[in-house]
Amino acid sequence: MRRADRPGGLRGTGRAQRRSASPTAPATPQESSSSSRSANADGAVRFEAIFPGWYTPRTCHLHLEVRTGGEKEDGAYEGGEVNHTGQLFFDEDMAQEIFALEPYARHTGDCTEPADDMVCDDTGAAGGLLTLKAVHKKDPSKGCRGFLTLGVDRTPRTPARAAAMAAAAHRDRGAPRRPSRGSTMSATHGAAGARGEARAGFPHVRRALTALRSARAAGAIERQARLDAPLTVMTTLRDTELLYAAGPSGLRHVQAGARAVPEAGGTAAPAGAEALATLDTGLRGVPSRQHRAARGALFLDGLPAPHRPPPRPAA
């Protein structure tokens, strides 16, 4: 887990940069450092940290990464596979009570509300919103306790997926020094981008593949199944090309329009088809690369199933 310090500064990210709007507010390295914990036998993990500040243009949040299959060495979790990379968010009312205290109150500017944030998708716990309980109802300085249940995808890593993750983690010294639009949007808005998707093992390609096969199993015709797959991606993918062209508000609008289709029964239902037509009208002329995840899913779907030798009979 990684978080900002009280005035909203980020450290330990490999860049000598503070994204704080209040550089004179006190901060310590411990407040903004990363920390790791191992789950117990019940899968529960507990972190104790300061309530993070914020930096423009983001809302208050925590960065979270879930790994499995590694080992803990010298207090740090090393190796293994990244199963989830995401962010956790706080209830706005409770956050404002904390931000009225020192030294948060020294922060200049206004904190972006979760509903206006470019990452928080306003879907409650499914989108990373913590369930918060005040330690002391009448004294916000005592802090709060946050709870969230995460499901971990333990899908075995294929050789191709492992190779892509390793390639994405490799530092390309021959890459152009001038940042691309995608890398700029990733740094500005916290979007994973193409490299981040590869590092995580292409989670949206896998989501699209699952949606494609689920739609077929539910009786959808092939055309409808192939429409449901990219729509599933569009509900959560933070498309850097779309962020560049339409900004955070445009991204949220597209995500909301994509969610409206499955909520109306999918493309096979009349209401879902109508919601899709509305989304299609709004997307005309808007650049996006979300179709690439769907193409990746179709490519994987067309590959022959790997041959597995039959199990040996018991002696």
N, C-alpha and C positions, 0 to 999 in steps of 0.2 A: 504494500500500500504506500502511496506517495501523496503528500498534501502540501498546500502552501502554508507559509507562516501566518501569524496573526494579521500583519498589514498587507497580505496578499502576495508576498514574494515567493518565487520558485527558485530553489537551489538544487544542486545535485543532478542537473539534467544534461551536463556536458557542455553547457553554454554559460559563459560569464555574463549572465543577463538577469536582471531583476524586473519582474513585470508588476512591480508595486507602484501604486499611485501615491504612496506616502513613505518615501525613503528614509524619513527621519524617525519613523516609529521603530521601537526596539524589536529585535528578532534574534533568535539564536539558531545555530545550525541544527540543533536537535528538533526544533519546531518544524522544519521543512524537510527533514531527512526521510528517506524511505525506511520501511520496516517490514519484516516478514514474520509470519507465524505458521506453525504446522497445525493441522486439524487434529482433534482428538478422535477417539474411537467412534464417536457419534457424528463426526463430520463438522463439529463446531469449532469456530475460530474466534478469538477475542483480541481486539486491538484496543489500546489505550493511547489517546493522542489529544492534542489541543483541537479546539474547534477551528477549522481552517478559515483564513480570510478569503478575499476574492481579488481578482484582477480583471481589468477591463479587457474584453467585453463579456467575460464569463460570469456565470452565477457561482455561488459557493459550491464546491464539489471535492470529492476525493478520487484519486486514480487507484484502480484496483486491477491486480493481475492474479489469476489462479493458475498454478502449476501442479502437475502431478508427475510422478516417476523420477523425481530428483532426490538429492540428499542435502541435508543441512550441514554446512561446514563453516566454522568460525562465526556462528550467528547468522549466516546468510544461506538461503536456499539456492543451491546450484544445480544446473542441468535439468533434465526432465523436459516436459512438453508444456507449452502454454495452451491451456484449455479455454481460457477466457481473458479478454482484456476489455475493461469498461470503466465506467465512472459511477460514483454514488452521489446522491443529491439529498438536500435537506429541506424540510418544510419551511416555507418562507416566513411564517409568523414567528416560529421559534428562532430562526436565524436572525431576524431583526431584533429580537430581545437580546441576543448575544452581541450583536453589532453595536448596540447602544452602550456597551461596557468599554472600559479602557483595556488595552490600547486600540481595540477595533474602531472606537469612535474617532480616532485621529485620521482614519482613512478618508481621503478626499474623494468626492464623486459618489455615485450611487451604484449599488450592487444590482446587476441584472437579475430580474426575477426568473425563477425556473421556467415559467410559461414563455418567456422571451429568449431563453438561452438556445444557442444553435445546436447543442448536443442533447440536452434533456428533452425527451420527446413527449413528456406530459402523459405517460401511460401508467403512472403509479409505480408500484413495486416492480412490475415487469420492466420498467425503464430505469431502475436503479434508485427509486425514491425510498429512503430509509424510513422505517417506523420509529419515531422518536418519543421518548418519555423523559420528562424533566426529572433530574435527581431531587430537586427541591422546587415545588411549584411556585413558591413566592420569591425564590432567589435564583435567577438565571445564571449567576456567576458560579453556581455549583455544577453547571454543565448538564449534560443529558446522556442518555443511553440510546443507541441506535441498533435496530435489528433488521436483518434481511436474509431471506433464504435464496441461495443460488443453486441451480442444478448444473452439474459438471458433465460435459460431454466427454465420455471416455472412449470415443470411437478410435480404434487402432490407427496409428499413423501408417499410411502407405509409403512405399519407397519414393514415389513421385512427390507426394506431399512433403516428406522429409527433405528431399532435395531442394524443393522450392523454398522451404523455410530457411534452409542453410544458405541458399543463394541470396535471399533477401537480407539476411543478417550480415553478409559479406560487405565490407566497405570497398566500394569501387573507386580507386584512386584516379581512374581515368575519366570519371564522370564530369560533365561540365560544372564549373564552379558557380555559374549563374543559376540561381534557384528556379525551378520550373513553377508553373502555376499550381500544379498539384502539391508540391512540397511547400509552397508559400501558404496555401490554404490549410495544409496539415499543421503547420507551425502556428498559424493565426487562430484557427478554430478548433484545434484538437482532433481533427478527423484523421483516421488511420491512413487513408490514401492507398495506392496500389502496393507500396512497399510494406505498409503495416498489415494489409490483408494477407500478403504472402507470408510475412513473419508469423502470423497467427494460424497459418495453415488453411487459408482461404475459407473462413467461416461462412461467408455469404454464398459462395459457390455451393458449399455443402447444404446450406439452408435451401437454396433454390432446387437442388437435386432432390431433397426430401419432399419439398412442396410438389414437385413434378410427379413423383411417384405416388404421393398421397392422393393427389387429384385423380390420377388414373385409377387407383384402388377404390376411390369413392364413386367411380362410374363416369367421370368426365371424359368427353371426347378429346382427342389429341390436341386439337387447336386450343381448347379451353385450358387443358393442363399446361400447355406451353405459355399461356398468358398468366396463369396463377403463379408460375415460378418466378418471373421477374417482379411481379407485384409484391411477392413475399420479400424480395430483396429491397425493394423501394421503401418498405415501411420502416426499415432501420438503418440502411446504409447511408452514411454521411458522404455523399458524392462530392468530391473536391471540384469537379468541373461545374456541377450545379451550384456549389457554394460561390465559385468565382463569378458565374453569370448572374445569379439571382440573390445571392447573399443568404444569411441564416433564415430570414423570414420566408424566402422562396423555397428553401429546403424543407422547412416545417410544413409549408402549404402542400408540397408534393407528397410528403410522408403522410399527411392527414388524408389526402385524396386517395393514396394507395391503400391505406387502412380501411377506407370506406367500402372498398370492393369486397374483401372477405367478410367484413361485418354485415354486408347485405346478402351474403350467401355465396360469394364467389362469382366468377364469370358465367357459370352455368345457370345462375338464377337471374330472372328478369331485372330485379332491383340491382343486382351486382353488375349486370351488363350496362345498365343505365349509369351507374357510378363510374364504370370504366370509360364510358363515352365522355362523361364530364371531365374526367382526369385527362383523357386524350386531347380534348379541346384546349385545356389549360396548358398542356405541355408543348403545343406546337411552337416551334422556333426556339425552344429552350434546350441548350446542349446538355447532354448527360452521358455518362459511361456506365450506367447501371445495367445496361443490356449485356455487358461483358460477363458478368457473373452468371446470367442465364445461359449465355453461349457456352461458358465453361461447364455448366451443369448438363447441357445437352450433349456436349462432347464426352463427358464421363459416362453419361447414360448410354451412349452408343458403343462404348467399349465392351468387348466380350468379357464375361465374368471370369475371374481367375480360376484356373483349374486347381482343385484341391483333391489330393488322393483320398480314397475312402479310408475310414478308420480301420485299424488292424483289429481282427477279432481277439477277444480276450483269451488268454492262455488257459 
